[in-house]
Amino acid sequence: MRSGTPRRSSGTPRRKRRSPRLTPVLALATACALTLLTGLASAAPADPPGAVAAAAWDTDRAAEAYTANPAAATASGNEAGTPGPGAAFDGNASSRWSSQFADDAWIRVDLGATLRVDRVVLDWEAAYGKKYVLEVSRNGTDWTPFYTETAGTGGSVTAHTYPQEVTGRYVRMRGVERATPWGYSLHAFKVYGGEPAPASTTRSNLALNHPARSNRYQHAGNSPAFVTDGGWPADLKADQTRWSSDWNANRWISVDLGARSTIDTVDLYWEAAYAVDYELQVSDDNQTWRTVHKPSTAEVAARRADVKSPADAVGRHDSVKLSQPATGRYVRMLGKERRSFYNPAPSTAQFGYSLYEFQVWGTGGSASAAYPALPGEQSGTYKTKFFDDFTTEGLDRSKWRVVRTGQEMGSVNGESQAYVDSTNNVRAENGNLVLQAKYCDNCTTAGGGTYDFTSGRIDTNTKFDFTYGKVSARMKLPVGDGFWPAFWMLGSDVDDPNVSWPASGETDIMENIGYADWTSSALHGPGYSADGNIGARQTYPNGGTADQWHTYAVEWTPTVMRFYVDDRVVQETTRNKLESTRGEWVFDHNQYVILNLALGGAYPAGWNKVTQPYWGLPQSSVDKIAAGGVKAEIDWVRAEQKG
């Protein structure tokens, strides 16, 4: 139940997807997926007439500027007896710049020209920055931050700039707080990017280093920005400088030329995961699109028939000369059908689209094309928009939907319970919501399966779906291996087949898997789902335990997610850092609240290693359930919004 290639996040609990409905998933091992996405061979086709050689997309522009002019590197100061700031730009991994011993030390580079910066790489020595800011400037005086680190751990840090507008001549690392008593020490400060294509009255690639956007991408290292950086591997097979969509046919990628242009040719340099069928479209306003090219029926049939194993598959270069010139400011590739691969033969599988370079040839354009500004913080004070203290005689179904296995959802995560609509499992009692687990050997049939356990799950889907706010609940949890109560949110579009999980987003406000002393929180989205979620584990202070009353909350804004336990911040994840280092921020649309009590499954099993009698659920916990004492209690749930 995973999409893409999950990555382990330090300090993040192991878990798998939990979605309202099961989605068929291809039976492909992660290793095979990696082979597919990174090891596909191809011969490099000839460039179209008028094409120029690929730009040096992988050139470190900071090192290039320093080589041309050593005075390009400046800093606030240096540790006595150490080299100057040039040591961070000299391409020598063993040399280093070390600042004076001050938190506010800085280092900057003059790139010598105005570039669209795609990413910055910092290679720290042991004396690294705990808190620092990366900034860009056009004049060396007025600075705009594009990456803010508040909990640095050193090592090598790659800060991607997509989807921000980061254009300038100067780039600076401004220290805020050192991690050690020493200064800031950098082995390397690398800057990658290129000059945006200017307006042209002669035929040229108008898309070069221009803003590119898509409706989905796999992770930060495969963002749309890579398709206009002027680079592609000579053999069209390496895992570098490419956009990769998630595994859905209805995906697009577009380029902003900056001004209305006349276009005669579009070149698409595909990795092996190319589109079998697609449309090329143009637009004047980025909203209304006109189709200017489709592959012929014969071309689509030939592409569809080219099914190979990942080891044998090759990429392709589509050089599309339009039947007549088209005009527009925006150009888009709209995917219609993905290529199939043997998985293994005769079985086949489809993945996302993978595109190295998107070139648009013609006249016009403008270097002023820019990514749109990202949303800022909201104004106003919080006001309660949803509240339930469960004091009514029964569950208030005008606020809550009772979720049933086989109806509103399928079985997920290898859990052992069936969710049912019964007061044995879901009820309001003594001013609390009670979610209780029950045991009955082979007694419950749901969704085509037979279960030994029943339990409760409710949500606000279609009752209260909302964007941004502060959501909290006061809860008392059961303690015992494999008991898995959760308070969380899912994107309201999770059941849309054009979205699904994790593109819908998931916000885990509180999860507990039966341990008395800790709970966890997490975010899931493209590039940071399942085992690779962005999460944290908190331990109750002063001997507190999960089976006592505690308040769990998240503050969700356009720029940050802050998680709390008893008003204590336990996790803070900013949109800026998430998109710079992991993937797309998908928390800009409606979510709904969920409360449930699961039994066993992937997350508990990853910690307690239990396999019998149930996965993640030992006999001692089964006995507790059978005795009737396993329940999660909720005193109240509140959602507040600004405005």
Secondary structure, 3 states (H helix, E strand, C coil): CCCCCCCCCCCCCCCCCCCCCCCCCCCCCHHHHHHHHHCCCCCCCCCCCCCCCCCCCCCCHHHHHHHHCHHHEEECCCCCCCCCHHHHCCCCCCCCEECCCCCCCEEEEEEEEEEEEEEEEEEECCCCEEEEEEEEECCCCCCEEEEEECCCCCCEEEEECCCCCCEEEEEEEEEEEECCCCCCEEEEEEEEEECCCCCEEEEEECCCCCCEEECCCCCHHHCHHHHHCCCCCCCCCCCCCCEECCCCCCCEEEEEEEEEEEEEEEEEEECCCCEEEEEEEEECCCCCCEEEECCCHHHHHHHHHCCECCCCCCCEEEEEEEEEEEEEEEEEEEEEEECEEECCCCCEEECCCEEEEEEEEEEECCCCCCCCCCCCCCCCCEEEEEEECCCCCCCCCCCCEECCECCCECCCCCCCEEECCCCCCEEEECCEEEEECEEEEEEEEECCEEEEEEECEEECCCCCEECCEEEEEEEECCCCCCEEEEEEEEECCCCCCCCCCCCCCEEEEEECCCCCCEEEEEEECCCCCHHHCEEEEEECHHHCCCCCCEEEEEEECCCEEEEEECCEEEEEEEHHHHHHHCCCCCCCCCEEEEEEEEECCHHHHHHHCCCCCECCECHHHHHHHHCCCCEEEEEEEEEEEEC
